[in-house]
Amino acid sequence: MIDSLVTFVITVSGGHAALGIVLFTLAVRLLLLPLNVRQARIAKIRERLAPKLRELQKRFARNPERLVKETSALYAKEGSSPFAGFMPMLAQLPFMWLMYRVATHPTALVGHDLFGAPLGQQVAGVIANYGLLSTPVLVFVVVIALVAVVAWLSTRQIKISEEQPELMRKLAPFLPYGSVLAALVLPLAAGVYLLVSSAWAVSERAVLASRPL
């Protein structure tokens, strides 16, 4: 299935695998847009209810069952539930896995490159084959640098809630930089996918945050 899909993506893009990865990533992101809109709406509901939720937690701190009941009732008034945000998130996982598999396919990317840099090789392999001061390595550096810029923009969008565990509050600002580490160890094609996907995510969050949902 993956072989056929990768072949189809490359064929549709005129034989340009890098362009195919970009177009495929954008297509999947567009398909996931309704789920992301729903997730953004749920996040705004949680943000709006945060003060009331804190009051309930203080009021029923010694009565967990009553706390759960009152919390569910509070969300119900907004037409939501405390667990509503998990479904859109879980529904996205198969699509994300599929995009990753396309971007890291071991054989279909052989012979395809981005400005001379092999899409199927990691940065360490490119350095070993072409030397540190070479165009293929420069392509890798540019892609990784752009992924880092997008990760920085993503950290500026993070809203840390007081209800989150202390460890999570400390780690949250660094989580977007995981894409940078991934781009350093995965093939260039995966770096292209990460760049396009994360740039879309940052732009999408900015647009959804500015609109009433």
Secondary structure, 3 states (H helix, E strand, C coil): CHHHHHHHHHHHCCCCHHHHHHHHHHHHHHHCHHHHHHHHHHHHHHHHHHHHHHHHHHHCCCCHHHHHHHHHHHHHHCCCCCCCCHHHHHHHHHHHHHHHHHHCCCCCCCCCEECCEECCCCHHHHHHHHCCCCHHHHHHHHHHHHHHHHHHHHHCCCCCCCCCCHHHHHHHHHHHHHHHHHHHHCCHHHHHHHHHHHHHHHHHHHHHHCCCC
